[in-house]
Amino acid sequence: MGDYGNAMMRNQDAGVQSRVKAQSRANLLQLKLIGQSHPTGLTTNLLKLFEPRPPLEHKPPLEKRKLPAYSGMSQFVSRFAEPGDPEYAPPVPTCETRLKRRIESVNLSLRKVQLRLLKSSRSMTHKMTPMSLEIHTKHSLLHDLATRHPSRRLKGTLKLMGLLKGYGS
């Protein structure tokens, strides 16, 4: 790989001679002068960093503030909550778990589907037999569940509802 900024790489037919940069020559001379100034070869700025500093000024320690004595605390000890008191360990509030929330949402969707099916079945009862009504009910229930729940949770939702009996176990 070559240096694309090089004159020979830019135009090979130009007949340009490559030369050592004048800047690199000045750098070499400067490095030689530095090596002659100190036996370690360090610059004066670097040598200043290693010079010893003057000792720190001594300051007396800070005075501590006078605080009231703890002797008067014993009269208030009886006011602290003890293991029998209701304030000592208040009852932990019961929170809704994910499973309970899912069961409630499934029950709610089931109720909505049943109401919708009742309304639609009243208008269709004279046209359908009981078997076709049951199939229609199952299809509309599954369609409703599939639209409300993502496909990865549909199996678990159906298990919670009891629609899948002995599936996969």
N, C-alpha and C positions, 0 to 999 in steps of 0.2 A: 504494500500500500504506500502511496506517496503523499506528499504534502500538496494539497490542491492549491494552496496559496503560492506555491513555488512558481517562478517565472518559466522554468522549463516545462512544468506540467500544464501551464495555461496555453502556451503556444510553443510547440517544439521547433517550429521553423524559424523562429525569431532570431536564433543565434545569440541568445542572451547568455552571458557567462554567469554561473552561480558564484557568489562571493560570501565570505563570512561576514556577518553583520558587524558593523562598527560598535554596536551597543555591547555585544558579547565581549569584545576586546576591552572596553572600558570596565566591564564587570570583573574581568580577570585582573586588571591592574589594581582595582579597588580591593579585591580579595588579597592580593599580595601585600598591599599596604597594611591591611588589618592584621595579617599574620606577623608583621614586623613590629607592630606597636605593643603587643602583649604576648608573653610566651604561650598562653592558652589559646590565643587566636580569637578571643571574645572582643566584641566592640565595647566602647566606653559606656554606652547605655546599658548593656547587659552587665557590665562590671559594677555599675552603680546599684543594681538590684541586690548584689551579694554583699554590699558594705554593711557593717553593723549599725544598727539604729541606736539612738540615745535611749537610756532607760526610761521606763514609764514613770509618770509623776504619782507619788503616793497620796491616796485620798483615804480619810478615815471611813470606817463602815457606817452605813446609814443607821440612824437611830430608829428603834422599833417603837411603834405606836403603843400607848398604854391601852389595854383592852379591859373591859369590866370582868370581874372575877366570875367564875362559874358557880359559886357557892349558892346563889339564889335559885338555881334550876330545880332543886329537888321538890319544891312546892308544886311544880307544874307536871311532874311525872305522872301523876294520877289521871291527868287529862288525855294521855296517849291512848290510842285504841288498843284493846287487848284481844286475844284470840276468840273470845266469846262474843264480842261486839259485832253488830252488822257492818260497821264501817271498816273493820279490820280487813276483811276479805269480802268485798261486795260480790254478789252472784255474777257469774259470767253470762253475758247476754247470749241467747241462742241465735245463731245466724242460719240463714238458708244455705244449704249445700248445693253444689252443682246438680247432684242427682235429684234432689227434691225439686229444684227449679225446672229441670228437664221433664220430670214426671208431671208437674203442674202444667207446663206448656203443652205436653202431649194430651193431657186430659182436656185442656181448653180447646185444642184443635179438634179433638174427638167430639166434644159437645157441639162445636160449630158445624162440623160435618153432619152430625146426626140431625141437627135442626134443619140444615139445608136439604138433607135427604128426605126428612119428613115433609117439608114443603113441596119438594119435587115429586115425591111418591104419591101424595094426595091427588095430584093432577094426572098421574100415570097409572093409578091402580086399576082402572077399568081396562087398560090396554095390555098390562103385563101379568104374567103368571107369577106365583110366589118365587119360583126358582129364578126366573129372569130378573125379578126385583132384587133378590139377594146378590146375584152376580153384578147387577148395576150398582148396588150399594158398595160392594167390595171394590169395584173399579174406581168409582168416584172417590172413595176413601183413600185408596192408594195414590190416585192422581193428586189429591189435595196434600197428602203427606210428602210426596215427591217434590212438589213445588215449594213447600215451606221449609223442608230440611235438606241440607246438602247430602249428596249421595254417600259420603263416607259415614254419615251418622244415621242414615235411613235404617240400616239393619238393626242398630241398637235401639232406635225409636220403636221399630216394629216389635222387638223383643220386649220392651217395656210395656207395650200395649197388650201383649199376649197374643199377637197375630201369628208369630212364628213359634210353633210348638216343636221343641227338640231339634232346632236347627243347628247343625254343626257341633253339637255336644254329645 
